[in-house]
Amino acid sequence: QVQLVESGGGLVQPGGSLRLSCAASGFIFSSFAMTWVRQAPGKGLEWVSFIYSNGDTAYADSVKGRFTISRDNAKNTLYLQMNNLNPEDTAVYYCTYQGRKGQGAQVTVSS
């Protein structure tokens, strides 16, 4: 069955960086687009970024220029490099595939 396991979250100061990973299994990872979404405390899900199977990417305006999505098809792993983080980036981050998501990774940006 499909499994998505996020990791790499944590507590970081404003201006800091984190890299999230999402280990995928149960489907042909290289053939499908993948997405990162996030949910801030008390808010709904917000789309962050996606990457097509051919490597083309797109970003929400709120993260453009700061976040970079990438994938390693040999490792069935999706990444999200997050730089210049600010408190508004505090959220649980999920990787998604066809509506499915993992358990999430908590990112907290605070001084």
N, C-alpha and C positions, 0 to 999 in steps of 0.2 A: 504494500500500500504506500501511498505518498507520505513521505516524511520530510518536514522542514525543521531544521534545528538551528536557531540563531545563537550567536555568541559574540562576545567582545564588548558588551555594554559595561557601564560603570559610571563613576563620579569623576567629573572633570571640571576644571576651572574655566571661566569664560575665556575665549581665545584659544583654548586647547583643542586637541584632536583625539579622535577615536576611530578605529576601524572595526566595523561589524562584519561578521561572516555568517553565511547561511549554508549549511550542509544539506543538500537535497538528495533524496533517493526515492525509488519507486516509479520513476518515469524517465524518459529519455531527455535528460536535462538540456543537452546541447540543442535540442530541436525547438525549444519553447522560450518565449519571452518571460522574463521574471520582473517582479515589481517589489519595491520597498514602500511600505506605508508606515504611518506612525499615529499614535493616539496619545495626546497630551492629557493630563489629569482633568477630568470633567468635560472632555470634548470628544467629538466623534473622530472616526478614522480620517486621516489626511494623506493623500497620495504624495509621495516624495520623489520617486524616480522609477524609471523602468529601462530595461535593456532588452533589445530584440535578440533573437538567436544569431543574427549576423553582426551583433556588436553595436548597432546604432542605439543611441541613448536619448533620453529626455528627462528634464528636471522641472520640479515646481519652482516658481519664481522665488519662493522663500529660501531655497537652498542653492540656487544656481550660482556657480562660481565658488562655492564652498564645499560642496559634496561631489564625490565622484563614484559612480556605480561601475562595477566591472564584474567579469565572470571568468572562471577557469573551468572550461568544459572537461578537461582531463581529470579534474578533482571534483566535478559536480558541485561546485561551490560558487556562491554569489557573494559579492563584497559591497560594502558601502564605506568609503573613506570620507570621514567628516572632519573638516578643518574649520578653524575660526568659529568654534561653537559658541552659542550665546544661550542665555536662560530660556529663550523661547523654543529652543530645540529639545528641551526636556520632554521626554515622552517614552512610551514603549514602542520599539521599532520591530516591525514584522516583515519578513519576506513572504511573498505570496505567489502562488501558482494556480491559475484557473480558479480563483476564489478561495483556495485553501491557504491557511497561514499556520506558522509555527507557534511556539509558546511565547515568543517575543524576547527582546533584549531591552532591559531598562537603561536608558541614558539620562543622567542627571547632570545638568550644567549649573554649577553654583560655586560661589566663592566662600 
